[in-house]
Amino acid sequence: MTTAPISVLVADDHPLFRDGIVRAVRERAALSLVGEATGGREALAMIQELVPDVVVLDLRMPDLDGLQILEALRRDGTPSKVLVVSAFTEGSVVHSVLSAGAVGYLPKSAERSEVCDAIETVARGGSVLSPELQAGLIDAVREQGAASDRPWLTDREAEVLVLIAEGLSAPAIATRLQLAPGTVKTHLSHLYEKLGVSDRAACVAEAMRRGLLE
């Protein structure tokens, strides 16, 4: 019985790199190119429409970045496997990408044949991480473990926390951040829950204890 080729979508705003990956995919019999995207929103729309087996995804793109795309795919339960190929090789970045749902990460210095091999590996249910990225990832995981006492805050929650520490009231915070008062109250509720406190003073004190406020 003939096995169907692996459907692949390539999303990268750099034309030379994208064209190189596209050519390599087309030249490999086990792979079938179903689309290519040059921007984040275009990539997300194509993935949701075509549901390719594997997406080769850049991190830095117009409109939406790779992490935002990964978060959207995970939220929607899209089954496509994502292989990130990026110039960003810092351990913290790799850790964030894998935590967001990518199953492979290669640097852009990888050979085109290596990228195609990785596509086949992740399509079969495996995972891929370039050896040169492994040490940085291990360091990032260690740092994450050392910071496990620090709750993860959204950017907006962090902004609200700083303004609480400055002594602003909820209405004043709403004005400063141009948010509805109810939205600020929701952020405050989330902060209290994450920090395990019940009032503003305790929130600030606990945040300082955990190193969330400088």
ABEGO torsion letter per residue (X at the ends): XBBBBBBBBBBBABAAAAAAAAAAAAABAABBBAEBBABAAAAAAAAAAAGBABBBBBABBBGBBAAAAAAAAAAAGBABBBBBBBABABAAAAAAAAAAGBABBBBAABBAAAAAAAAAAAAAGBBBBBAAAAAAAAAAAAAAAAAAABBBBBAAAAAAAAAAAAGBBAAAAAAAAGBBAAAAAAAAAAAAAAAGBABAAAAAAAAAAAGABX
